[in-house]
Amino acid sequence: RRMTIEDRLARLEAKDEIRELRANYCYHVDDADGEAFASLFAAEAVLDFGDAGVYRGHEELREFVESVVPDHYAFIVHMVHNPVLEVDGDTATGRWYFEAPATTTGGSDVWIQGRYDDEYARVGGEWLFASVEARFNYVADYDVGWGGD
């Protein structure tokens, strides 16, 4: 069936809201605002960082932002690009590249790069993360670069 103008507009609005959701994720991690970060996720959501840990539910998500990230990084700024978003009613998927220049708590400057694979759900009219899987392509010393990784 051909999409109506209303269907097309709803899809575009959903994609825009999801882009903002992902941007707020970055800001809230970088600001160590665990409460705001957790509010971006559905109640049973999962944040999967592979070997770096899996976090389930709002309490573990807050702990991730307020303790886990600051225990490793004294400074971090997330940037995301190349979103590919697929919307299907009240669910959606997305994939993004991320980069984050950072300074470890030990004082080393590093480049971090990887990919997010997301699932989203519209809950009470609001787009939230249902799951996030992050995989790292490299964490490289700032001066050395990523060529050796």
PyRosetta script that sets phi, psi and omega in degrees:
from pyrosetta import init, pose_from_sequence

init()
pose = pose_from_sequence("RRMTIEDRLARLEAKDEIRELRANYCYHVDDADGEAFASLFAAEAVLDFGDAGVYRGHEELREFVESVVPDHYAFIVHMVHNPVLEVDGDTATGRWYFEAPATTTGGSDVWIQGRYDDEYARVGGEWLFASVEARFNYVADYDVGWGGD")
pose.set_psi(1, 146.5)
pose.set_omega(1, 178.9)
pose.set_phi(2, -78.3)
pose.set_psi(2, 138.3)
pose.set_omega(2, 179.9)
pose.set_phi(3, -74.4)
pose.set_psi(3, 137.9)
pose.set_omega(3, 175.7)
pose.set_phi(4, -78.2)
pose.set_psi(4, 167.0)
pose.set_omega(4, 174.5)
pose.set_phi(5, -57.9)
pose.set_psi(5, -41.0)
pose.set_omega(5, -180.0)
pose.set_phi(6, -63.3)
pose.set_psi(6, -41.4)
pose.set_omega(6, 177.7)
pose.set_phi(7, -62.9)
pose.set_psi(7, -43.6)
pose.set_omega(7, -179.4)
pose.set_phi(8, -65.1)
pose.set_psi(8, -42.1)
pose.set_omega(8, 178.1)
pose.set_phi(9, -63.8)
pose.set_psi(9, -42.8)
pose.set_omega(9, 179.8)
pose.set_phi(10, -62.3)
pose.set_psi(10, -39.5)
pose.set_omega(10, 178.5)
pose.set_phi(11, -65.4)
pose.set_psi(11, -44.0)
pose.set_omega(11, 178.5)
pose.set_phi(12, -63.5)
pose.set_psi(12, -41.9)
pose.set_omega(12, 178.1)
pose.set_phi(13, -63.7)
pose.set_psi(13, -40.9)
pose.set_omega(13, 178.3)
pose.set_phi(14, -61.5)
pose.set_psi(14, -45.8)
pose.set_omega(14, 179.4)
pose.set_phi(15, -62.0)
pose.set_psi(15, -39.6)
pose.set_omega(15, 178.7)
pose.set_phi(16, -65.1)
pose.set_psi(16, -42.6)
pose.set_omega(16, 178.5)
pose.set_phi(17, -64.5)
pose.set_psi(17, -37.5)
pose.set_omega(17, 179.0)
pose.set_phi(18, -69.1)
pose.set_psi(18, -38.5)
pose.set_omega(18, 175.7)
pose.set_phi(19, -60.0)
pose.set_psi(19, -42.1)
pose.set_omega(19, 178.3)
pose.set_phi(20, -67.3)
pose.set_psi(20, -37.6)
pose.set_omega(20, 175.7)
pose.set_phi(21, -57.9)
pose.set_psi(21, -47.4)
pose.set_omega(21, -179.6)
pose.set_phi(22, -65.4)
pose.set_psi(22, -39.7)
pose.set_omega(22, 177.7)
pose.set_phi(23, -62.7)
pose.set_psi(23, -43.5)
pose.set_omega(23, 179.2)
pose.set_phi(24, -64.3)
pose.set_psi(24, -35.2)
pose.set_omega(24, 173.6)
pose.set_phi(25, -53.3)
pose.set_psi(25, -50.1)
pose.set_omega(25, -178.4)
pose.set_phi(26, -61.9)
pose.set_psi(26, -48.4)
pose.set_omega(26, -179.8)
pose.set_phi(27, -60.6)
pose.set_psi(27, -44.1)
pose.set_omega(27, -175.9)
pose.set_phi(28, -69.7)
pose.set_psi(28, -35.6)
pose.set_omega(28, 174.4)
pose.set_phi(29, -64.4)
pose.set_psi(29, -49.5)
pose.set_omega(29, -176.1)
pose.set_phi(30, -63.8)
pose.set_psi(30, -30.5)
pose.set_omega(30, 178.6)
pose.set_phi(31, -88.6)
pose.set_psi(31, -0.9)
pose.set_omega(31, -177.8)
pose.set_phi(32, 55.6)
pose.set_psi(32, 38.5)
pose.set_omega(32, 179.1)
pose.set_phi(33, -97.9)
pose.set_psi(33, 85.4)
pose.set_omega(33, -174.7)
pose.set_phi(34, -63.2)
pose.set_psi(34, -38.4)
pose.set_omega(34, -178.9)
pose.set_phi(35, -65.4)
pose.set_psi(35, -47.4)
pose.set_omega(35, 179.0)
pose.set_phi(36, -64.8)
pose.set_psi(36, -39.8)
pose.set_omega(36, 178.6)
pose.set_phi(37, -60.4)
pose.set_psi(37, -51.0)
pose.set_omega(37, -178.4)
pose.set_phi(38, -60.2)
pose.set_psi(38, -32.0)
pose.set_omega(38, -178.3)
pose.set_phi(39, -66.9)
pose.set_psi(39, -13.1)
pose.set_omega(39, 178.9)
pose.set_phi(40, -83.4)
pose.set_psi(40, -3.7)
pose.set_omega(40, -173.4)
pose.set_phi(41, -115.7)
pose.set_psi(41, 145.9)
pose.set_omega(41, 170.9)
pose.set_phi(42, -63.4)
pose.set_psi(42, 158.1)
pose.set_omega(42, -173.1)
pose.set_phi(43, -55.5)
pose.set_psi(43, -38.1)
pose.set_omega(43, -176.2)
pose.set_phi(44, -103.1)
pose.set_psi(44, 19.5)
pose.set_omega(44, -174.9)
pose.set_phi(45, -64.9)
pose.set_psi(45, 156.1)
pose.set_omega(45, 179.2)
pose.set_phi(46, -124.8)
pose.set_psi(46, 132.5)
pose.set_omega(46, 174.1)
pose.set_phi(47, -112.6)
pose.set_psi(47, 112.3)
pose.set_omega(47, -172.1)
pose.set_phi(48, -113.0)
pose.set_psi(48, 110.2)
pose.set_omega(48, 177.4)
pose.set_phi(49, -106.1)
pose.set_psi(49, 24.2)
pose.set_omega(49, 178.2)
pose.set_phi(50, 59.5)
pose.set_psi(50, -127.0)
pose.set_omega(50, -178.4)
pose.set_phi(51, -61.9)
pose.set_psi(51, -19.7)
pose.set_omega(51, -180.0)
pose.set_phi(52, -85.7)
pose.set_psi(52, -0.5)
pose.set_omega(52, 173.4)
pose.set_phi(53, 120.0)
pose.set_psi(53, 156.8)
pose.set_omega(53, 176.8)
pose.set_phi(54, -124.0)
pose.set_psi(54, 132.2)
pose.set_omega(54, -175.1)
pose.set_phi(55, -125.4)
pose.set_psi(55, 128.5)
pose.set_omega(55, -175.8)
pose.set_phi(56, -123.0)
pose.set_psi(56, 132.1)
pose.set_omega(56, 174.9)
pose.set_phi(57, 79.1)
pose.set_psi(57, 163.6)
pose.set_omega(57, -172.4)
pose.set_phi(58, -60.7)
pose.set_psi(58, -39.7)
pose.set_omega(58, -178.2)
pose.set_phi(59, -63.3)
pose.set_psi(59, -46.1)
pose.set_omega(59, 179.4)
pose.set_phi(60, -68.2)
pose.set_psi(60, -33.1)
pose.set_omega(60, 177.9)
pose.set_phi(61, -66.6)
pose.set_psi(61, -41.5)
pose.set_omega(61, 175.5)
pose.set_phi(62, -61.3)
pose.set_psi(62, -45.1)
pose.set_omega(62, 179.6)
pose.set_phi(63, -60.4)
pose.set_psi(63, -39.9)
pose.set_omega(63, 178.5)
pose.set_phi(64, -56.6)
pose.set_psi(64, -47.8)
pose.set_omega(64, -175.4)
pose.set_phi(65, -77.7)
pose.set_psi(65, -36.1)
pose.set_omega(65, -175.1)
pose.set_phi(66, -86.2)
pose.set_psi(66, -22.2)
pose.set_omega(66, -175.9)
pose.set_phi(67, -127.3)
pose.set_psi(67, -50.9)
pose.set_omega(67, -173.3)
pose.set_phi(68, -64.4)
pose.set_psi(68, -53.6)
pose.set_omega(68, -179.0)
pose.set_phi(69, -61.3)
pose.set_psi(69, -50.3)
pose.set_omega(69, -179.9)
pose.set_phi(70, -64.2)
pose.set_psi(70, -24.8)
pose.set_omega(70, 176.5)
pose.set_phi(71, -67.1)
pose.set_psi(71, -25.2)
pose.set_omega(71, -178.2)
pose.set_phi(72, -103.3)
pose.set_psi(72, -32.5)
pose.set_omega(72, -172.9)
pose.set_phi(73, -129.6)
pose.set_psi(73, 125.0)
pose.set_omega(73, 175.4)
pose.set_phi(74, -80.2)
pose.set_psi(74, -23.8)
pose.set_omega(74, -179.8)
pose.set_phi(75, -148.1)
pose.set_psi(75, 136.2)
pose.set_omega(75, 176.5)
pose.set_phi(76, -157.7)
pose.set_psi(76, 138.6)
pose.set_omega(76, 177.2)
pose.set_phi(77, -134.0)
pose.set_psi(77, 111.6)
pose.set_omega(77, 179.8)
pose.set_phi(78, -83.1)
pose.set_psi(78, 138.1)
pose.set_omega(78, 172.1)
pose.set_phi(79, -131.8)
pose.set_psi(79, 136.6)
pose.set_omega(79, -178.7)
pose.set_phi(80, -123.3)
pose.set_psi(80, 148.5)
pose.set_omega(80, 179.8)
pose.set_phi(81, -150.2)
pose.set_psi(81, 173.5)
pose.set_omega(81, 174.5)
pose.set_phi(82, 57.3)
pose.set_psi(82, 46.3)
pose.set_omega(82, -179.5)
pose.set_phi(83, -67.8)
pose.set_psi(83, 136.0)
pose.set_omega(83, 169.4)
pose.set_phi(84, -122.1)
pose.set_psi(84, 111.2)
pose.set_omega(84, -174.0)
pose.set_phi(85, -117.2)
pose.set_psi(85, 132.8)
pose.set_omega(85, 176.0)
pose.set_phi(86, -121.5)
pose.set_psi(86, 121.7)
pose.set_omega(86, -177.6)
pose.set_phi(87, -110.4)
pose.set_psi(87, 133.2)
pose.set_omega(87, 177.9)
pose.set_phi(88, -136.7)
pose.set_psi(88, 88.7)
pose.set_omega(88, -179.3)
pose.set_phi(89, 66.7)
pose.set_psi(89, -119.4)
pose.set_omega(89, -178.2)
pose.set_phi(90, -96.9)
pose.set_psi(90, 14.1)
pose.set_omega(90, 174.2)
pose.set_phi(91, -129.9)
pose.set_psi(91, 159.1)
pose.set_omega(91, 179.4)
pose.set_phi(92, -158.4)
pose.set_psi(92, 163.1)
pose.set_omega(92, 173.5)
pose.set_phi(93, -129.6)
pose.set_psi(93, 157.1)
pose.set_omega(93, 177.9)
pose.set_phi(94, -153.3)
pose.set_psi(94, 151.8)
pose.set_omega(94, 170.8)
pose.set_phi(95, -134.6)
pose.set_psi(95, 144.3)
pose.set_omega(95, -173.3)
pose.set_phi(96, -145.4)
pose.set_psi(96, 145.6)
pose.set_omega(96, 163.9)
pose.set_phi(97, -86.4)
pose.set_psi(97, 147.9)
pose.set_omega(97, 172.6)
pose.set_phi(98, -130.3)
pose.set_psi(98, 150.1)
pose.set_omega(98, 172.2)
pose.set_phi(99, -134.3)
pose.set_psi(99, 145.7)
pose.set_omega(99, 178.3)
pose.set_phi(100, -148.5)
pose.set_psi(100, 104.5)
pose.set_omega(100, 167.4)
pose.set_phi(101, -67.7)
pose.set_psi(101, 139.1)
pose.set_omega(101, -174.8)
pose.set_phi(102, -150.0)
pose.set_psi(102, 161.3)
pose.set_omega(102, 170.8)
pose.set_phi(103, -121.9)
pose.set_psi(103, 124.6)
pose.set_omega(103, 179.8)
pose.set_phi(104, -69.9)
pose.set_psi(104, 163.6)
pose.set_omega(104, 177.0)
pose.set_phi(105, -65.5)
pose.set_psi(105, -17.7)
pose.set_omega(105, 175.3)
pose.set_phi(106, -84.9)
pose.set_psi(106, -2.7)
pose.set_omega(106, 175.7)
pose.set_phi(107, 94.9)
pose.set_psi(107, 7.7)
pose.set_omega(107, 177.9)
pose.set_phi(108, -90.4)
pose.set_psi(108, 135.4)
pose.set_omega(108, 174.6)
pose.set_phi(109, -86.4)
pose.set_psi(109, 134.0)
pose.set_omega(109, -177.0)
pose.set_phi(110, -137.5)
pose.set_psi(110, 157.7)
pose.set_omega(110, 169.8)
pose.set_phi(111, -104.9)
pose.set_psi(111, 133.0)
pose.set_omega(111, 176.1)
pose.set_phi(112, -120.7)
pose.set_psi(112, 134.4)
pose.set_omega(112, 179.3)
pose.set_phi(113, -144.6)
pose.set_psi(113, 142.9)
pose.set_omega(113, 178.4)
pose.set_phi(114, -173.4)
pose.set_psi(114, -156.7)
pose.set_omega(114, -175.8)
pose.set_phi(115, -139.3)
pose.set_psi(115, 138.7)
pose.set_omega(115, 170.9)
pose.set_phi(116, -101.5)
pose.set_psi(116, 134.8)
pose.set_omega(116, 168.6)
pose.set_phi(117, -119.0)
pose.set_psi(117, 114.9)
pose.set_omega(117, -171.2)
pose.set_phi(118, -113.5)
pose.set_psi(118, 151.3)
pose.set_omega(118, 164.0)
pose.set_phi(119, -122.5)
pose.set_psi(119, 138.0)
pose.set_omega(119, -177.3)
pose.set_phi(120, -123.4)
pose.set_psi(120, 153.6)
pose.set_omega(120, 174.5)
pose.set_phi(121, -137.5)
pose.set_psi(121, 139.9)
pose.set_omega(121, 174.2)
pose.set_phi(122, -89.7)
pose.set_psi(122, 116.6)
pose.set_omega(122, -176.7)
pose.set_phi(123, -120.9)
pose.set_psi(123, 119.4)
pose.set_omega(123, -178.5)
pose.set_phi(124, 57.5)
pose.set_psi(124, 34.0)
pose.set_omega(124, 178.5)
pose.set_phi(125, 84.2)
pose.set_psi(125, 0.1)
pose.set_omega(125, -176.8)
pose.set_phi(126, -116.9)
pose.set_psi(126, 133.8)
pose.set_omega(126, 176.4)
pose.set_phi(127, -76.1)
pose.set_psi(127, 130.4)
pose.set_omega(127, 178.7)
pose.set_phi(128, -133.3)
pose.set_psi(128, 159.8)
pose.set_omega(128, 172.2)
pose.set_phi(129, -74.7)
pose.set_psi(129, 130.6)
pose.set_omega(129, 170.2)
pose.set_phi(130, -94.2)
pose.set_psi(130, -36.9)
pose.set_omega(130, 174.5)
pose.set_phi(131, -157.5)
pose.set_psi(131, 149.4)
pose.set_omega(131, 175.3)
pose.set_phi(132, -133.5)
pose.set_psi(132, 126.6)
pose.set_omega(132, 172.2)
pose.set_phi(133, -115.6)
pose.set_psi(133, 121.9)
pose.set_omega(133, 179.1)
pose.set_phi(134, -112.2)
pose.set_psi(134, 131.6)
pose.set_omega(134, 175.9)
pose.set_phi(135, -128.1)
pose.set_psi(135, 135.1)
pose.set_omega(135, -175.1)
pose.set_phi(136, -95.4)
pose.set_psi(136, 133.0)
pose.set_omega(136, 171.3)
pose.set_phi(137, -87.9)
pose.set_psi(137, -34.3)
pose.set_omega(137, 174.1)
pose.set_phi(138, -164.6)
pose.set_psi(138, 152.8)
pose.set_omega(138, 163.3)
pose.set_phi(139, -126.4)
pose.set_psi(139, 106.9)
pose.set_omega(139, -169.6)
pose.set_phi(140, -119.9)
pose.set_psi(140, 143.1)
pose.set_omega(140, 174.3)
pose.set_phi(141, -58.2)
pose.set_psi(141, 136.3)
pose.set_omega(141, -176.7)
pose.set_phi(142, -56.1)
pose.set_psi(142, -47.5)
pose.set_omega(142, -175.8)
pose.set_phi(143, -74.1)
pose.set_psi(143, -33.4)
pose.set_omega(143, -176.4)
pose.set_phi(144, -82.9)
pose.set_psi(144, -38.7)
pose.set_omega(144, -178.2)
pose.set_phi(145, 88.2)
pose.set_psi(145, -176.2)
pose.set_omega(145, -172.9)
pose.set_phi(146, -99.8)
pose.set_psi(146, -0.4)
pose.set_omega(146, -177.2)
pose.set_phi(147, -59.2)
pose.set_psi(147, -31.6)
pose.set_omega(147, -179.0)
pose.set_phi(148, -85.6)
pose.set_psi(148, -8.9)
pose.set_omega(148, -177.5)
pose.set_phi(149, -83.5)
pose.dump_pdb("model.pdb")
